[in-house]
Amino acid sequence: MVETKFQQNPVQVVQAKLKELEIGFKSWLAKQSLPVEAAVVTLTSGAQGAVIGAIMGNITSDISSTIPTPPPPASLSPQAMASLQQAQALGGGPLIQARNFAVMTGVNAGLSCVMKK
């Protein structure tokens, strides 16, 4: 016997629910004042960045051991020291990466939100 009831794809159902939730969240956020909107955008983007950073920290090997320890600051030019500090920011385990990505994405999203308004 052939069933006449149409079965929906569960993936499409989940996607539709997530899209509905996203639209509801964005409409709620649009009604908020600028400080509330900036805080929510910063927090949500920071959380997203933390997840991405944790994933990246788990995928990549710990490169902090490959970065040489810096000599005394007097022997390095300021440009070389800045480059070394940038390289060290990309090293570390999953928690360090999560923290760094959370800060970078959260601040970027918060500033972008305020600048757009």
N, C-alpha and C positions, 0 to 999 in steps of 0.2 A: 504494500500500500504506500503510495506517495504522499508525503506530508506537504500540505499546501501552505502551512505557516512559514513565513520567511524568517530564517535564522540570520541574525546580524553577526558580523565579524566582531569578536571581542576586542580586537585591537582598535577597530574603528569606533567602538563604543567608548573605550578608554580615551582615545584621542578627542572625541566630541566632548566628553565630560571635562577633560583638561582645558580645552579651548573655551568652554563655557565658564569655567572657574577663572581662567585668565582674563576674559572679558569683564566678568564681574569685579575682579580685583582692580583692573585698570579703571573701570568706571568709578569705583569707590575712591581710588587714589586721586582721580581728577577732581573730586569734590573737596579734597582736604586743603588746608592752608599750606603755604610754601614750606614752613619749618617741618610740618608733619610729613609732607611729601618727600622732602629731602632726607629726613631721617629714615623713613621707610625704604626709600630707594637705596640709600647707603647701606642699611642693614641687610636687605635682601641681596644686593649685589656682593656685599662682603661675604655672606654665607655661601653664595654661588662660587665666589673666588676661593673660599676655603676648601670646598669640595674639589674644585679643579686642581688646586695646589696639592691636596692630599693624593689625588690620582697621579699627578705628575711626579710627586715625590716617591711614590711607589714604583712608577714605571722606570724612571731614570735611576741610574746608580748614584751613589753618594760621591759627588765630585769634590767634596771639600778636602778629601785626602790628597787630591792631585794638585790643589792650589798651594803654592809654596807659602811658608810663613813669611810675612813681610819683614824686611830689615828695619832697623831703627828709622823712624820717620824723617830724620834729617837727611838721609841718603836717598830718599825717593822724592821725585818731583810731585807737585800736587796732582798733575794729570795722571801720573802712574798710580798714585795712591787711590784716586777716584776709580780708575779702571779695576784695580784690585778689589776695592770694596764692592763694585758692581758684580764682579765675578763671584765673590763670596756670598752675595745675596741669592745667587742661583744655586748654591750648594746647600747641603743639609738634608735631613730626612724628611719624611712626610709631614711632620708637625711644623717644621720650619718653613717648608714650602707652602703649607696651608696658611700659615700666618702671613707670609709675604704676599701671596696671591690675594688673600682676603683684604689686606690693607690697600694694595694697589687697585683692585677692582672696586672696592667700596668707596675709596676717596675719589676715584675717577668718576664713578656714577653719581656720587653726591654733588661734586662740582659741576658736572655736566647738567644735572637737573636744575641746579640753582642758576646756572648761566643761561639755560633755555628760557627760564621765567624772566 
